[in-house]
């Protein structure tokens, strides 16, 4: 497949850290752990900096789902739950994503999320400010959109939490290893990409139940919910902390 090629000057411009207001969409496996919920809340509670046009449910498969389709649906329902707690409208901005991972480059997975991303991106011209696509899970929705309409490469910047630091001794990172063909599309297509590595970089963003009880609980419905899901997620409470991976993507913006 032939992808549009950006000039080096355009690529460097697109990859500069954003200085002004950002228009974005968020692709999230929200029910996978307890950190996506923080990212969703952070983004929606930062209207002075971020305009969140849409939120897409991404597939995942671990002990909290029976398969990618179930993971996507649970993520979709969790997004709706978060928006209700935040008292934010959901209609027209929350979309189900793929029920499977991308099998290969020849078979993009069409979904409401992928089609919405294409529609929003193509409303822009290559000369406009790009739509920032923040992906914090398996990246099939975004990769499929690129394969279905490669011209969005000229209109978006992808910020992806995936993989580990390049010096890390392995590549066994959840978002990457469950969706390798999709990750290859993102890396090989030439789309402007900001990668946020997990181990060795984002892995330093820890919080504790005590910290959440002190600064978050009791201040809002969403604060109570975030505290409770972390409290219920912990194992041995002795000296326990939790990496809140996904807030890094919103903090970058």
N, C-alpha and C positions, 0 to 999 in steps of 0.2 A: 504493500500500500504506500502511496505517495502522500507525504504530509507537507503542509505549507512550511516554508523555511523563513524564519524571522532573521532580519539582519542582526549582526552582533551588537550594533548600537541599540537597536530596539530591545533585544534580549536583556542587555545590561540595564536599560532604563526600567524595564518591567520588573527586574529583580531587586531594584532598590527598595529598602524598607519603606513602607507607606508613611507619608508625612501628614496627609490630610485625612478627610473622611473616606471610609472604605465601604464599598458596596460588595456584599458577599453572599454566598450560599454555604450551607454547612451540611456535610455528608457524614453521618455518624451512626455507629453501631451502639446505640444509646444504652441498651440493656446488657451489654457484654460484661461490664464491670460496674464501677461506681464513679468513674472519673468523667465520662462523657456528660453526665448530668451537670457537672460543674462548668464544663465548657459551654453547654447550651445556655445555662443561666448567665454566665459571664458575658456572652455575646449579646443576649437579649436585654441585659441590664446595662449596656454601654451604648445607648443611643447617640450620645454626643460624638462618638467615634465610628460606630459601626451601624450600617443599614443591613439588616439580615432579611434578604428577600425571600428565602426559602430554606427549608430543612428537609434533608433526604434521609430515609432510613436505609442503612447498609446491612448486608447479611453478615452473620457470624455463626460460628459453631464451636461451642465449648460446653462445659457442664451446666450452663444456664440456658441451653437451647437443645432441641433434638436434631437440628440441622440448619443449614444456611437460611432456608425459607422461614423456619420458625424463629430464628434469630432476628431476621429482618422484621417480621411481624411484631415481635416483642419490642424491638427498638421503635417501631412506628407507634405502638401504643404508649411507650414510655415518653416519647416526644410529646404526644398529646397530653399526657399526665403533667409533664413539666410546664407546658404552656398554660394549662388550667391553673396550676399553682402560681404561676407568674402573672396570671390575668392578662395574657396576650392572646390575640386571635389566632386560630389555627387554619381557618378556612382559606384555601387558595395558596397556602404557603408550606404545608406539610405533605410530603409525597412518599409513597412506598417505593422502595428500590428493588433491586434484582433479588430473585428467589434462589439464584445459583451464582457461583463464581464464574468469571469469564473463562470459558474452556480453551480458547485460542484466539488469534487475531482475526480469523475468518468468521467468527460467530459472536459478534457483539450481542449483549443481552439487553433487549429492549425492555424498558420499565418506565413507569410514570416519572421517576426521578431523572433518568437519563434524558427523556424527551423534554422535560421541563428545563433541564440545564441547557440543552441545545437551543430551545426557544429563547431563553433569557440571554444567552451569549450572542445569538444571532441578531438580537435587537440592537446590538452595538456595531459600530464599524471598527476596523482595525486601528483607526486613529483615536478612538475614544479611550477614556480610562478603562482599564480591564475590569472584568468581573472577577473577584477573588473567590476561588473555589477552595474552601477549607475542608479537607478530608481527614478524618481521625479514626478510620477503620479500614477494613478491606476496601480496595479502591475500584472495584468492578463498575460501579455506577458511573464514575468519572471516565474510566478507560473506555467503557462502552459508548459513552457520548462522543468521545473523540473518534472512535472507529466509525460511528454512524454519521458524524458530520465533522470531518477533519478541520474545517475552516474555523472551528471554535478555538483552535490553537492560537490564532491571531487575536483573540478577544478575551482570553482568560489568563490568570496566573493561578497555579495550583500550589497550595500549601498543604503538605502531606506529613502527618505523623506516621512514620513507617521505617522499618529497618533499624539497624544499630549504628553507632559511630563506626567509621571505617576502620579504626584500629581495634575494634572489638573482636575477640577470637572466634565468634560464630555469627551466623545470620538468622538464628532461630527467634525471630521477632514475630509476634502474633499477626499483626496486620499484613506483613509481607509474606510469611510462609504459607498462609492459607489462600493467597491470591496472587501467586507468582506471575501467571500470564498477564494479569492486569497491571501489575507493577512494571513489567517489561514494556508495556505500551506507554506508560507514563514516562519511563526513563528514555525510551528510544524514539518517541514521537517528536521530541523537540519542544514540547509545551514548556513555557517558563515554569520552573519548579523550584520551590523552597522546600527542602527536606529537613524535617525535624527528627533526628535520630533518637531512638529510645534509650537503650543502655549506653551509658557514657556521657549522655547529654541531658535529656529530659528526665532521666532517672533520679536526678537530684531534687526534683520538686515534690517533697514529702509534706504530708500533714499528719496530724494525730487527732484522735477523738477528743482529747483534752483541749486541743487548740480550737477545734470546731465548737465545742461546748462553750468555750470562752468568748469567741468572736462571731460565731454564726448563729448558733441555736438561740431561739427566743426573739429573734429580730424580724422574722417574716415566716410565712408558710413555707417558702422555698428553702429558707435557712434551716428550719426544723427538719424538712425532708432530707436535705443533703447530709445533715448531721446523722440522722437515723440510718440512712443507707450505708454510710461508712461504719457506723457502730455495729450494724448487723453483719457487715462483711468481714470484720476482723476475726482472726483466729485467736491465738494466745494473746491476751491483752497486755502481757508484760512487755514493756518497752516496744510496743507495736506502733508502726507508722505505715502509711499508705501513700504510694506515689500517685499523684493526681496528674497523670500523663497529659491529658488532653487540653488542660488549660493553657499549655505552652503555645498552642496554635493561635488561640485568641490573644494571649499576651503579646505575641509577635506583632500582631496587627495594631 
